[in-house]
Every structure is written in C-alpha cells, then in structure tokens.
C-alpha cells in the first residue's frame, strides 16, 4: 500500500514537471537577430570587450 502511494506521488510530480517544461517551450519566444533578407544584425550589438 505504501509503495503504491509513493509511485502515485512520483508520477504526479513528474507529470507537473513535464507539463511545466512543455508550457515553457510554447511560451519561449526567440527574438530574431538576423535580417531574413540581407543577413545583417537587426539589433545594435554592444562593442566587444577590449575593442575601442
């Protein structure tokens, strides 16, 4: 009986983690850095460290 409760608890936790992961994948929005036509940056990039 106690083993069955443990298995159910583990399954509930794993289901919640999987649901959260999938929701995070659908909510993630990738901002495009590249222009689809010419291939240049769409945002200004900060200067690299050490370059003046």
LINTA-V766333 format. One record per residue. N is the residue number from 1. RES is the residue in three letters. BURIAL is 1 if it has 16 or more other C-alpha atoms within 10 Angstrom, else 0. D_LAST is the distance of its C-alpha to the last C-alpha in whole Angstrom. Layout:
# LINTA-V766333
N&RES&BURIAL&D_LAST + N&RES&BURIAL&D_LAST
This chain:
# LINTA-V766333
1&UNK&0&69 + 2&UNK&0&66 + 3&UNK&0&65 + 4&UNK&0&65 + 5&UNK&0&63 + 6&UNK&0&60 + 7&UNK&0&60 + 8&UNK&0&60 + 9&UNK&0&57 + 10&UNK&0&55 + 11&UNK&0&55 + 12&UNK&0&55 + 13&UNK&0&52 + 14&UNK&0&50 + 15&UNK&0&51 + 16&UNK&0&49 + 17&UNK&0&46 + 18&UNK&0&47 + 19&UNK&0&47 + 20&UNK&0&44 + 21&UNK&0&42 + 22&UNK&0&43 + 23&UNK&0&43 + 24&UNK&0&39 + 25&UNK&0&39 + 26&UNK&0&40 + 27&UNK&0&38 + 28&UNK&0&35 + 29&UNK&0&33 + 30&UNK&0&30 + 31&UNK&0&27 + 32&UNK&0&27 + 33&UNK&0&23 + 34&UNK&0&24 + 35&UNK&0&26 + 36&UNK&0&29 + 37&UNK&0&30 + 38&UNK&0&27 + 39&UNK&0&25 + 40&UNK&0&21 + 41&UNK&0&20 + 42&UNK&0&22 + 43&UNK&0&20 + 44&UNK&0&16 + 45&UNK&0&14 + 46&UNK&0&11 + 47&UNK&0&8 + 48&UNK&0&8 + 49&UNK&0&8 + 50&UNK&0&6 + 51&UNK&0&4 + 52&UNK&0&0
